[in-house]
Every structure is written in C-alpha cells, then in structure tokens.
Amino acid sequence: MDEFSNDHFLVKAIEGRLDKYLGSYHYTSICVTLYGVTKENFQQNFCLNFSQNIAGLIQFFGEDKIKTFFTDQLSAGKGNYDEAQFFRALSEISILRFWRQRSKSGDYEPKTNGKKNPEARFRCTNGVTVDIEVKTPGFHDFDGLKGIVLPLVLLNDKGRDDFSSYCSSHSINGIMPRIGKLKDFLNSAAEKFENVDHVTHMNILYINWTFSEIMESGFEEAFSLLAHPINGILEHKDIGLSIGVHEEVYEKITAVIVYTELVSSLMFGDFRQIFLSRMSDGGRRYGIIGMHNCDNLYEITGMNPYALQPTPIIVYLAKEPKHFDKLIQIIGENMLQSDVD
C-alpha cells in the first residue's frame, strides 16, 4: 500500500481518521441500529472484515489474481485517488464473497469473450456455472437531500419538454432518470458475457445504485427503468433497442440485480446484509429482473424474480407538495409507449 494516497479510504480507516467518505451521509441516514454502528467501531470492523475478505479471495482465486486486483483497482488511482473507483472495487468484493461461499471453485476475470471478460466465473456447489459482472455508477457525492423530482420511467419528447419546463418555471430541481448509465452497463456486460444456455450456465449482472441522490430506495430508479410494465427496457425489447441497448443483452444476460447497500453491508463486506433489512415502508432494498430461466433463479441467487414489487413512476422530494399532482399528470400522459403493445 506504499503507493496508495494518504487520503485513501482504507489508509484512513487503518489510521483511525476516517470521517467523511463517498456516500457517508447516505449510509448514516439509513443506518439500521442492529449492530450499533459508530464512527469508531465502523473503522475497526471494516479493516478486520476487509482483511478477512481479501484473504478469502486469495485462497479461492489465487494470490497473483488478487494482488493485481489490489494494486490496479483497490488502489483507486494511487496518487490520483478516485474514491468512486475504490467503492466500485468494494462492490465487487462483496459480490465475489457472496458467490465464493456458494461455489466449489472459480476463476477471476476468466478469458471468455476475446479481450473482454466478466468479473468472475463460479462453479457452484449445485453444478451450475455462473459468470458475474458488477457495475457501480459514479454518482456525485452530496451532503443532504436536494429537493429533487425525478421521473422513474421513460418519457416521450413532449413529456421531457413539459416536465423540464414545469420544473424550471416553478424553481424545482427536476432531473431526468439516468437511463444512459443503465444502457451502458447492459451493453458492457453483454460484451463480456459469452452465450450460455441459462440452465447449466448463467450470466448475472449486479448494479449497485447506492450512491444516487435518493436514499434507501435509490435502486428503484434503476429497477423501474428496467422492469416497469409499460416501458421498462428489459420488459419491452423494442424500446430498449430504440435507445441503443444491444440485441445481445436480451440473449446473453440471465438476470439483472439492482440494490441499495447498507452501512452494515459496507462494514462487513457482505452482500447478504441487504437481505436482513427492509426499507421504512417494508419493501426490499433490491430488485431482480429475470430474463431467462426465471423458475430457477431463486435457488441460484436467493432472490425471487416473481415477488410482487412496485415500479414507481416518480420520486418527489420537492419542498412544496402542491406540484406533485401536476407532475404526475405530465408523466402519466407522456410515458414512452412500446410499438408492439
């Protein structure tokens, strides 16, 4: 770690001076009290669990592979430290740990599709082979809610213009959903995955949407854009193709999982923590969109693609509630429609 920045998350945690970090406001705002997490015990427990997780990955994948991961990805730019890059690497570690515990062997960055490769391949104890890709958007950090209003579905041209005009004229911080990030993630994953039968061999994409401006339910932005029954881009292939999603996405990817992480998940480096806590409205902190072989996904992932789960059309955090009905009307009347419905 000699080449790591002095401002690196891990360096500061080891030295007991970790204070503010990417998503710290988010994590503390939705912190569950199950473990009594404090600034002090978070740093100690993070370092202990991080060390144990790295040791486990070395044992499973081999020291050379994890040493390269440590120096190239976890270093997060070394002297040009980028904390978003470090958190992308942390997301990968927690997912790799989850699958390592369900597998008898695996390969880190297997050469599966020319020069591009997924994060890892796992040969599970039940005989199924699973290739994994993990994506984490580089959202900008923030120190509090920004009073934003965000559609969670795709709008037609008129809808986007009307929504933006209304927000602008009423001093509302209206932003459009980040569909471009999702499209890029899907296409990138499909380029790395090889063609599989989705029965004995599956391709699963994880998307950690934790660091958006929305707190505990942030993943619902990605989930609705992917799975909304009217114009979710994985539910309606023609809409996805029209915005630039590649054909191979629908052929190669077995399932897409989006989630919002907890401070306990971060502290333990354990993806299973998101199963233990519900949101304030009782909802889950993740969503799974099955694209192939849905009947067997629960056994493989621990997540039920058939579970009833809402796909909301708006996040409304503006101070004035009086604009809610009008914005809902604009969205409802201008949702992008599928040509095949």
C-alpha positions as CSV (number, residue, x, y, z in Angstrom):
1,M,0.0,0.0,0.0
2,D,3.0,2.3,-0.2
3,E,1.7,3.8,-3.4
4,F,-1.8,4.4,-2.1
5,S,-2.9,8.0,-1.5
6,N,-2.8,9.3,2.1
7,D,-6.5,10.2,1.5
8,H,-7.4,6.6,0.5
9,F,-10.4,5.3,2.4
10,L,-8.5,2.2,3.5
11,V,-5.5,4.1,4.7
12,K,-7.7,6.5,6.8
13,A,-9.6,3.6,8.2
14,I,-6.4,1.8,9.3
15,E,-5.2,5.0,10.9
16,G,-8.5,5.7,12.6
17,R,-9.1,9.0,10.9
18,L,-11.9,8.1,8.5
19,D,-14.5,10.8,8.8
20,K,-16.3,11.8,5.6
21,Y,-16.3,9.5,2.6
22,L,-18.3,8.8,-0.5
23,G,-21.9,8.2,0.5
24,S,-21.2,8.8,4.2
25,Y,-24.4,11.0,4.5
26,H,-26.4,8.4,2.7
27,Y,-25.1,5.5,4.9
28,T,-25.6,7.3,8.2
29,S,-29.1,8.4,7.2
30,I,-30.4,4.9,6.5
31,C,-28.3,3.2,9.1
32,V,-30.0,0.3,10.9
33,T,-29.4,0.0,14.6
34,L,-29.0,-3.8,14.6
35,Y,-25.2,-3.5,15.1
36,G,-24.9,-0.2,16.9
37,V,-22.5,1.2,14.2
38,T,-20.4,4.1,15.3
39,K,-17.6,6.0,13.6
40,E,-15.1,4.2,15.8
41,N,-16.3,0.7,15.6
42,F,-17.1,1.0,11.9
43,Q,-13.4,1.7,11.1
44,Q,-12.1,-1.2,13.3
45,N,-14.7,-3.7,11.9
46,F,-14.2,-2.6,8.3
47,C,-10.5,-3.2,8.5
48,L,-10.9,-6.6,10.1
49,N,-13.5,-7.8,7.7
50,F,-11.8,-6.3,4.7
51,S,-8.6,-8.2,5.6
52,Q,-10.5,-11.4,6.0
53,N,-12.4,-11.0,2.7
54,I,-9.2,-10.3,0.8
55,A,-7.6,-13.4,2.4
56,G,-10.6,-15.5,1.4
57,L,-10.4,-14.3,-2.2
58,I,-6.7,-15.1,-2.4
59,Q,-7.4,-18.6,-1.2
60,F,-10.2,-19.0,-3.7
61,F,-8.7,-17.3,-6.8
62,G,-5.0,-17.3,-6.1
63,E,-2.6,-14.6,-4.8
64,D,-1.5,-13.3,-8.2
65,K,-5.0,-12.5,-9.4
66,I,-6.0,-10.7,-6.2
67,K,-2.7,-8.9,-6.0
68,T,-3.3,-7.4,-9.4
69,F,-6.9,-6.5,-8.3
70,F,-5.5,-4.9,-5.2
71,T,-2.8,-2.8,-6.9
72,D,-4.8,-1.9,-10.0
73,Q,-8.4,-1.4,-8.8
74,L,-8.4,-1.1,-5.0
75,S,-5.6,1.5,-5.1
76,A,-8.2,3.7,-6.9
77,G,-5.7,5.7,-8.9
78,K,-3.0,5.7,-6.3
79,G,-1.6,9.3,-6.3
80,N,-4.7,10.4,-8.3
81,Y,-7.1,8.9,-5.8
82,D,-10.7,8.5,-7.0
83,E,-12.9,7.3,-4.2
84,A,-15.7,6.3,-6.6
85,Q,-13.3,3.8,-8.2
86,F,-12.5,2.4,-4.7
87,F,-16.2,1.9,-4.0
88,R,-16.7,0.2,-7.3
89,A,-14.0,-2.3,-6.2
90,L,-15.6,-2.7,-2.8
91,S,-18.9,-3.6,-4.5
92,E,-17.1,-6.3,-6.5
93,I,-15.6,-7.7,-3.3
94,S,-18.9,-8.2,-1.5
95,I,-20.5,-9.9,-4.6
96,L,-17.4,-12.1,-5.1
97,R,-17.6,-13.1,-1.4
98,F,-21.3,-14.0,-1.7
99,W,-20.6,-16.3,-4.7
100,R,-17.4,-17.8,-3.2
101,Q,-19.5,-19.1,-0.3
102,R,-21.8,-20.9,-2.8
103,S,-19.1,-22.3,-5.0
104,K,-16.5,-25.1,-5.1
105,S,-14.1,-23.3,-7.5
106,G,-13.9,-20.2,-9.7
107,D,-11.8,-18.0,-12.0
108,Y,-11.2,-14.3,-11.5
109,E,-11.5,-12.4,-14.8
110,P,-11.8,-15.5,-17.0
111,K,-10.9,-15.1,-20.6
112,T,-14.4,-15.8,-22.0
113,N,-15.0,-13.4,-24.9
114,G,-11.9,-12.3,-26.7
115,K,-10.1,-9.5,-24.9
116,K,-13.1,-8.7,-22.6
117,N,-14.1,-10.7,-19.6
118,P,-16.6,-10.6,-16.7
119,E,-15.5,-10.1,-13.1
120,A,-15.5,-13.8,-12.3
121,R,-16.8,-17.3,-13.0
122,F,-18.1,-19.5,-10.3
123,R,-18.7,-23.2,-10.4
124,C,-21.4,-23.6,-7.8
125,T,-21.9,-26.5,-5.5
126,N,-25.2,-27.3,-7.2
127,G,-23.4,-27.9,-10.5
128,V,-24.4,-24.6,-12.2
129,T,-21.7,-22.3,-13.6
130,V,-22.3,-18.6,-13.1
131,D,-20.5,-15.6,-14.6
132,I,-20.7,-12.4,-12.7
133,E,-20.4,-8.7,-13.7
134,V,-20.7,-5.9,-11.2
135,K,-21.4,-2.2,-12.0
136,T,-21.5,0.8,-9.7
137,P,-22.4,4.3,-11.1
138,G,-20.2,7.2,-10.3
139,F,-22.8,9.5,-8.8
140,H,-21.6,12.8,-7.3
141,D,-21.5,12.9,-3.5
142,F,-23.9,15.1,-1.6
143,D,-24.4,16.4,2.0
144,G,-28.2,16.2,2.1
145,L,-31.4,15.9,0.2
146,K,-31.6,18.3,-2.8
147,G,-35.3,18.5,-3.1
148,I,-35.2,16.8,-6.4
149,V,-38.1,15.5,-8.6
150,L,-37.2,12.5,-10.8
151,P,-39.3,10.5,-13.2
152,L,-38.7,6.8,-12.9
153,V,-40.0,5.9,-16.3
154,L,-39.1,6.9,-19.8
155,L,-40.9,9.9,-21.3
156,N,-41.6,10.8,-24.9
157,D,-40.2,14.1,-26.3
158,K,-43.2,16.1,-25.3
159,G,-43.1,14.7,-21.8
160,R,-39.5,15.5,-21.3
161,D,-40.1,19.1,-22.5
162,D,-43.2,19.6,-20.4
163,F,-41.6,18.1,-17.3
164,S,-38.4,20.2,-17.6
165,S,-40.4,23.4,-18.4
166,Y,-42.7,22.9,-15.4
167,C,-39.8,22.3,-13.0
168,S,-37.9,25.3,-14.4
169,S,-40.8,27.7,-14.1
170,H,-41.5,26.6,-10.5
171,S,-37.9,26.5,-9.3
172,I,-38.0,22.8,-8.8
173,N,-34.8,20.7,-9.2
174,G,-36.1,18.3,-11.8
175,I,-33.7,15.8,-13.3
176,M,-34.2,13.0,-15.9
177,P,-33.6,9.4,-15.0
178,R,-30.1,8.0,-15.7
179,I,-31.1,5.7,-18.5
180,G,-27.8,6.2,-20.2
181,K,-25.9,4.6,-17.3
182,L,-28.1,1.6,-17.4
183,K,-27.8,1.2,-21.2
184,D,-24.0,1.4,-21.0
185,F,-23.9,-1.2,-18.1
186,L,-26.1,-3.6,-20.0
187,N,-24.2,-3.3,-23.2
188,S,-20.8,-3.6,-21.5
189,A,-21.9,-6.7,-19.6
190,A,-23.2,-8.3,-22.7
191,E,-19.9,-7.7,-24.5
192,K,-18.1,-9.5,-21.7
193,F,-20.5,-12.5,-21.3
194,E,-20.5,-15.4,-23.6
195,N,-23.5,-17.2,-25.0
196,V,-24.9,-19.6,-22.4
197,D,-27.9,-21.9,-22.0
198,H,-29.2,-20.1,-18.9
199,V,-29.7,-23.5,-17.2
200,T,-26.3,-25.1,-16.6
201,H,-24.5,-21.8,-17.2
202,M,-25.9,-18.3,-16.3
203,N,-24.8,-14.7,-16.7
204,I,-25.8,-12.3,-13.9
205,L,-25.3,-8.6,-13.8
206,Y,-25.3,-6.7,-10.4
207,I,-25.8,-3.0,-10.3
208,N,-25.1,-1.1,-7.1
209,W,-27.2,2.0,-7.3
210,T,-26.4,3.1,-3.7
211,F,-24.9,6.5,-4.3
212,S,-27.7,8.3,-6.0
213,E,-29.4,11.3,-4.5
214,I,-32.3,9.1,-3.3
215,M,-31.7,7.5,0.0
216,E,-32.8,4.0,0.9
217,S,-35.0,3.5,-2.2
218,G,-32.4,4.7,-4.7
219,F,-32.3,1.4,-6.5
220,E,-36.0,1.9,-7.6
221,E,-34.8,4.3,-10.2
222,A,-32.9,1.6,-12.0
223,F,-35.4,-1.1,-11.2
224,S,-38.3,0.9,-12.7
225,L,-36.4,1.8,-15.8
226,L,-35.6,-1.8,-16.4
227,A,-38.8,-3.5,-15.3
228,H,-41.7,-1.1,-15.5
229,P,-44.6,-2.9,-17.2
230,I,-45.3,0.0,-19.6
231,N,-41.8,0.9,-20.8
232,G,-39.1,-0.9,-18.8
233,I,-36.3,-1.5,-21.3
234,L,-35.9,-5.2,-20.3
235,E,-39.6,-5.8,-20.4
236,H,-40.0,-4.1,-23.8
237,K,-37.2,-5.1,-26.1
238,D,-38.3,-2.7,-28.9
239,I,-38.0,0.2,-26.5
240,G,-34.6,-0.9,-25.3
241,L,-33.3,-1.4,-28.9
242,S,-34.7,2.1,-29.8
243,I,-32.5,3.8,-27.2
244,G,-29.3,1.8,-28.1
245,V,-29.5,-1.4,-26.0
246,H,-27.8,-4.1,-28.0
247,E,-29.6,-7.2,-29.1
248,E,-27.1,-9.5,-27.3
249,V,-28.3,-8.0,-24.0
250,Y,-31.5,-9.9,-24.3
251,E,-29.8,-13.1,-25.5
252,K,-26.9,-13.3,-23.1
253,I,-27.9,-11.9,-19.7
254,T,-29.8,-14.3,-17.5
255,A,-30.8,-11.8,-14.8
256,V,-30.1,-8.2,-13.6
257,I,-30.0,-7.4,-9.9
258,V,-30.1,-3.8,-8.6
259,Y,-29.7,-2.9,-5.0
260,T,-29.1,-0.2,-2.3
261,E,-26.3,-1.0,0.1
262,L,-26.4,-0.7,3.9
263,V,-23.7,0.6,6.2
264,S,-23.5,-2.9,7.8
265,S,-23.0,-4.4,4.3
266,L,-20.2,-1.9,3.7
267,M,-18.7,-2.6,7.2
268,F,-18.8,-6.4,6.8
269,G,-18.2,-6.5,3.1
270,D,-21.1,-8.9,3.0
271,F,-23.8,-8.7,0.3
272,R,-26.1,-10.8,2.4
273,Q,-26.7,-7.9,4.7
274,I,-29.2,-6.4,2.2
275,F,-31.5,-9.5,2.9
276,L,-31.7,-8.7,6.6
277,S,-33.2,-5.2,6.5
278,R,-36.3,-3.7,5.0
279,M,-37.0,-0.2,4.0
280,S,-39.2,2.1,6.1
281,D,-42.2,1.1,4.0
282,G,-41.5,-2.6,4.4
283,G,-40.1,-3.0,0.9
284,R,-36.9,-4.8,-0.1
285,R,-33.6,-3.0,-0.8
286,Y,-33.1,-4.8,-4.1
287,G,-34.8,-5.9,-7.2
288,I,-34.2,-8.8,-9.6
289,I,-35.2,-8.8,-13.3
290,G,-35.2,-12.3,-14.7
291,M,-34.7,-12.6,-18.4
292,H,-34.2,-16.4,-18.8
293,N,-34.9,-19.5,-16.7
294,C,-36.8,-17.4,-14.0
295,D,-38.0,-20.6,-12.3
296,N,-34.5,-21.5,-11.1
297,L,-33.2,-18.0,-10.3
298,Y,-34.3,-18.1,-6.6
299,E,-32.3,-21.2,-6.0
300,I,-29.2,-19.7,-7.6
301,T,-29.4,-16.1,-6.4
302,G,-31.5,-16.2,-3.2
303,M,-33.8,-13.6,-4.9
304,N,-37.3,-14.3,-6.2
305,P,-38.0,-12.7,-9.6
306,Y,-41.7,-13.4,-9.2
307,A,-42.0,-11.4,-6.0
308,L,-44.5,-8.6,-6.2
309,Q,-42.6,-5.4,-6.2
310,P,-43.7,-1.8,-7.1
311,T,-42.2,0.0,-10.0
312,P,-43.0,3.7,-9.1
313,I,-43.1,6.4,-11.7
314,I,-41.7,9.4,-9.7
315,V,-39.5,10.4,-6.8
316,Y,-40.8,13.6,-5.3
317,L,-38.6,15.4,-2.8
318,A,-39.5,19.0,-3.5
319,K,-40.4,21.1,-0.5
320,E,-43.8,22.2,-2.0
321,P,-46.3,19.3,-2.2
322,K,-48.6,21.3,-4.4
323,H,-46.7,20.4,-7.6
324,F,-46.9,16.7,-7.2
325,D,-50.3,16.2,-8.9
326,K,-49.3,18.2,-12.0
327,L,-46.0,16.4,-12.4
328,I,-47.7,13.0,-12.0
329,Q,-50.2,14.1,-14.7
330,I,-47.3,15.1,-17.1
331,I,-45.6,11.8,-16.5
332,G,-48.7,9.7,-16.8
333,E,-49.8,11.3,-20.1
334,N,-46.4,11.2,-21.7
335,M,-44.9,7.8,-20.9
336,L,-42.9,6.3,-23.8
337,Q,-45.0,3.5,-25.3
338,S,-44.0,0.2,-26.8
339,D,-44.7,-0.2,-30.6
340,V,-45.7,-3.8,-30.1
341,D,-48.3,-3.4,-27.4
